[in-house]
Structures are given as C-alpha cells and as structure tokens.
C-alpha cells in the first residue's frame, strides 16, 4: 500500500514536470521566461554581456499583427508571478537579484534582463 502511494506520488510529480516543460517554450537567451504565442525570434535579436556591474541580456521579438501591447503585458502579468517574478512597475518584474523589463514598440517586444 505504501509502495503504491509513493509510486502514484512520483508519477504525479513526473507528469506535472513533463507537462509543464511541454507547455512552455522559452525566450531564446532566457532560461525561464516563457515565449508567448504570437511572438517570434528576430535574427540577431539577442544581445548579452557581462560587466563589473552585472550581466545584461536583451532579446527582441517580432509580434504578429494580431498581438497588441495589452495582450503582451496581460500575458506576462499572469505568467511571470507563477515563476517567482514580482511586479515592481507597469512593465518591470524582479526576482532575487534579477530585474526584467518588457517594452513594446511598433510590433517589436523587447525584453531586458539585468542581474
């Protein structure tokens, strides 16, 4: 009986982790910021460097015409807190020593990550 409970618990955890991994695609250059449907990577759209002040990564994504800024901000307002990000302003989130800001201009969504 105990073996069966342990087996079911482990199976449930494995399935949940697998389902979570299959559910999200992640933004190139960011390990755990989900890629919203309707956004696509721009060739040469990733900039990353380290400095004495910390690291910086910028990713630019193309938004399909149907995607509006309010869609992008609503999506990330919902998804990021579940991944440990706390909203600190209209377009910025914080987690531990990381700061993530999202910008939307003329069909381009820019993500800036500073740590």
TAMO-V509760 format. One record per run of one state. SS is the DSSP state (helix for helix, strand for strand, loop for the rest). FROM is the first residue (numbers start at 1). TO is the last residue. If there is no record, write none. Layout:
ss: [SS:SS]
from: [FROM:FROM]
to: [TO:TO]
//
This chain:
ss: [loop:helix:loop:strand:loop:strand:loop:strand:loop:strand:loop:helix:loop:strand:loop:strand:loop:strand:loop:strand:loop]
from: [1:2:24:26:27:34:35:39:52:54:64:69:83:86:88:92:96:98:106:108:115]
to: [1:23:25:26:33:34:38:51:53:63:68:82:85:87:91:95:97:105:107:114:115]
//
